[in-house]
Amino acid sequence: MKKIVVIGAGAAGILAALQAAKKDDNKVILMERNDRIGRKLMITGKGRCNITNVADLPTFIKNIPGNGKFLYSAFRNFFNDDVISFFEKIGVATKVERGGRVFPQSDRAVEVVDTLCKCLYDAKVELQLNTKAMKIITADHKVTGVKTAVGQITSADVVILAAGGSSYPATGSDGNGVHLASVLGHTIEELHPALVPLETDLDWVKNLQGLSLRNVRVSVFTEGKKSAEMFGEMMFTHFGVTGPIILSLSRAIAISLSKRQKVFLTINLKPALTPEQLDARLQRDFKKYAHKQMKNAMIDLLPHRLIPIILDLAYINGEKPADQLSKKERYKLVATLRNLSVDITKSRPLAEAIVTCGGVNVKEIDPKTMQSKLIDGLYFAGEVVDVDGYTGGFNLQAAFSMGYTAGKNASDC
Ligand SMILES: Cc1cc2nc3c(=O)[nH]c(=O)nc-3n(C[C@H](O)[C@H](O)[C@H](O)COP(=O)(O)OP(=O)(O)OC[C@H]3O[C@@H](n4cnc5c(N)ncnc54)[C@H](O)[C@@H]3O)c2cc1C
């Protein structure tokens, strides 16, 4: 009989435990510090749980900027179609939405968690709730057990560390997992927030709180050089900017800011138009609204709240009649509409990030098995590993695939 201890009952740990329990001979203990499993799973996808994405493998890897290539083997073992059929088999019907995102048909993350809980019970996994792992015990570079806050598990053959990252610590994943790995000699890549809103000191940004912009292009400038750009949707908040493209760009920005590099964004409000086309468009609008004041002559072009701010930034008097705007002023307006500049002072903290960038160095983990290259019998799975992806179901798929791979190999070894 093999004794397998899994630390952390999140997406990765649950899949690892279920897979390890497939062999009747194995005794599988799933240890969770909370009084219930899957706290973070419950809040994923705004309570709807975006379990995976139907994208193909190359697209998946592109959507995991944090060591996506490390996951090739794990994805080959258990990919999105496997996740979908796994959930269908256990009774969670799924549906595909915009951008290939897969959700439970019920739109309820709680259905996912409850069903997984029942699976653990049926698979005879011993679930130890309210049990926090304090130390992984080793002898001669081999795991032998786990010391917990309430006792000790001895004679363990395998320990799978799936204690999550460092974001949303109230869910139980507060970064202690990387500490458990680091005391065993594993290198920890510095933790940064990823998929996180960004802050600015600019008052005009804060005044636009709640305003969403669609079809804009945001470019990132790091130390004065363009480092990235993205097209899509963003939003202003009381502290700065957020929304899908900002979250996706935030990972690299947070890393740059941690190195004290200067970062600013430029927002192109009309990226589909060349400067000449935009100028022609302005001329048409100002002819149409020739006798209106400038503040009322841009209503076809921009959201209401943005107009006085754009005029201000372009040094144009809002009271000026549209037909009196000089060519120079119009050119300045074109430049402002295409280059709205926002200095970024910092990102929101790691605790508010959707995912953690950094964690256990992937070079010290065998990607085929998820086993530690330093300690026999130690496996890793999920966000505790230095892997992070964009929104769209990529992070949960990564956690499921790593969990499956660790559980299967721990069981087979
Ligand atoms: C608000 C939000 C929404 C998200 N939405 C999505 C989404 O829709 N789709 C998507 O793909 N990704 C989403 N993510 C990311 C995704 O939830 C995570 O990447 C994923 O849950 C990581 O799984 P995990 O099993 O590695 O860690 P976790 O789910 O964090 O699980 C780790 C578990 O380990 C437990 N634990 C920690 N330390 C110990 C210890 N010492 N002893 C015992 N137990 C311990 C924790 O309590 C926790 O239950 C979202 C994240 C957030 C914060």
The ligand as a Tripos MOL2 file, in Angstrom:
@<TRIPOS>MOLECULE
LIG
   53    58     1     0     0
SMALL
NO_CHARGES

@<TRIPOS>ATOM
      1 C1        -11.1140   36.0380   -8.2340 C.3       1 LIG1
      2 C2        -10.4510   34.9440   -9.0610 C.ar      1 LIG1
      3 C3        -11.1080   34.4530  -10.1780 C.ar      1 LIG1
      4 C4        -10.4920   33.4870  -10.9700 C.ar      1 LIG1
      5 N1        -11.1890   32.9980  -12.0430 N.ar      1 LIG1
      6 C5        -10.6170   32.0380  -12.8110 C.ar      1 LIG1
      7 C6        -11.3440   31.4320  -13.8770 C.ar      1 LIG1
      8 O1        -12.5410   31.6790  -14.0730 O.2       1 LIG1
      9 N2        -10.6820   30.5280  -14.6610 N.ar      1 LIG1
     10 C7         -9.3790   30.1810  -14.4430 C.ar      1 LIG1
     11 O2         -8.8340   29.3990  -15.2000 O.2       1 LIG1
     12 N3         -8.6900   30.6770  -13.3790 N.ar      1 LIG1
     13 C8         -9.2860   31.5770  -12.5690 C.ar      1 LIG1
     14 N4         -8.5980   32.0580  -11.4790 N.ar      1 LIG1
     15 C9         -7.2580   31.4810  -11.1500 C.3       1 LIG1
     16 C10        -7.4370   30.0910  -10.5260 C.3       1 LIG1
     17 O3         -8.4540   30.1510   -9.5720 O.3       1 LIG1
     18 C11        -6.1670   29.5660   -9.8780 C.3       1 LIG1
     19 O4         -5.0970   29.6570  -10.7770 O.3       1 LIG1
     20 C12        -6.3580   28.1200   -9.4330 C.3       1 LIG1
     21 O5         -7.4150   28.0260   -8.5130 O.3       1 LIG1
     22 C13        -5.0970   27.5570   -8.8000 C.3       1 LIG1
     23 O6         -5.3880   26.2960   -8.2950 O.3       1 LIG1
     24 P1         -4.4940   25.6310   -7.1570 P.3       1 LIG1
     25 O7         -5.1490   24.3310   -6.8380 O.co2     1 LIG1
     26 O8         -3.0960   25.6350   -7.5570 O.co2     1 LIG1
     27 O9         -4.6050   26.6100   -5.9280 O.3       1 LIG1
     28 P2         -5.8540   27.0130   -5.0050 P.3       1 LIG1
     29 O10        -7.1230   26.8810   -5.7630 O.co2     1 LIG1
     30 O11        -5.5030   28.3250   -4.4530 O.co2     1 LIG1
     31 O12        -5.8670   25.8950   -3.8830 O.3       1 LIG1
     32 C14        -4.8620   25.7740   -2.9210 C.3       1 LIG1
     33 C15        -5.4690   25.2060   -1.6640 C.3       1 LIG1
     34 O13        -4.4300   24.9000   -0.7460 O.3       1 LIG1
     35 C16        -4.8550   25.2290    0.5590 C.3       1 LIG1
     36 N5         -3.6660   25.4200    1.3860 N.ar      1 LIG1
     37 C17        -2.7410   26.4160    1.2970 C.ar      1 LIG1
     38 N6         -1.7520   26.2150    2.1760 N.ar      1 LIG1
     39 C18        -2.0510   25.0830    2.8480 C.ar      1 LIG1
     40 C19        -1.4110   24.3570    3.8920 C.ar      1 LIG1
     41 N7         -0.2510   24.7540    4.4080 N.pl3     1 LIG1
     42 N8         -2.0030   23.2440    4.3720 N.ar      1 LIG1
     43 C20        -3.1980   22.8120    3.8650 C.ar      1 LIG1
     44 N9         -3.8420   23.4560    2.8790 N.ar      1 LIG1
     45 C21        -3.2730   24.5650    2.3620 C.ar      1 LIG1
     46 C22        -5.6630   26.4810    0.3660 C.3       1 LIG1
     47 O14        -6.5290   26.7160    1.4370 O.3       1 LIG1
     48 C23        -6.3810   26.1780   -0.9480 C.3       1 LIG1
     49 O15        -7.6340   25.5810   -0.7130 O.3       1 LIG1
     50 C24        -9.2020   33.0000  -10.6470 C.ar      1 LIG1
     51 C25        -8.5680   33.4810   -9.5080 C.ar      1 LIG1
     52 C26        -9.1830   34.4350   -8.7120 C.ar      1 LIG1
     53 C27        -8.4800   34.9160   -7.4680 C.3       1 LIG1
@<TRIPOS>BOND
     1     1     2 1
     2     2     3 ar
     3     2    52 ar
     4     3     4 ar
     5     4     5 ar
     6     4    50 ar
     7     5     6 ar
     8     6     7 ar
     9     6    13 1
    10     7     8 2
    11     7     9 ar
    12     9    10 ar
    13    10    11 2
    14    10    12 ar
    15    12    13 ar
    16    13    14 ar
    17    14    15 1
    18    14    50 ar
    19    15    16 1
    20    16    17 1
    21    16    18 1
    22    18    19 1
    23    18    20 1
    24    20    21 1
    25    20    22 1
    26    22    23 1
    27    23    24 1
    28    24    25 2
    29    24    26 1
    30    24    27 1
    31    27    28 1
    32    28    29 2
    33    28    30 1
    34    28    31 1
    35    31    32 1
    36    32    33 1
    37    33    34 1
    38    33    48 1
    39    34    35 1
    40    35    36 1
    41    35    46 1
    42    36    37 ar
    43    36    45 ar
    44    37    38 ar
    45    38    39 ar
    46    39    40 ar
    47    39    45 ar
    48    40    41 1
    49    40    42 ar
    50    42    43 ar
    51    43    44 ar
    52    44    45 ar
    53    46    47 1
    54    46    48 1
    55    48    49 1
    56    50    51 ar
    57    51    52 ar
    58    52    53 1
@<TRIPOS>SUBSTRUCTURE
     1 LIG1         1 GROUP 0 **** ****
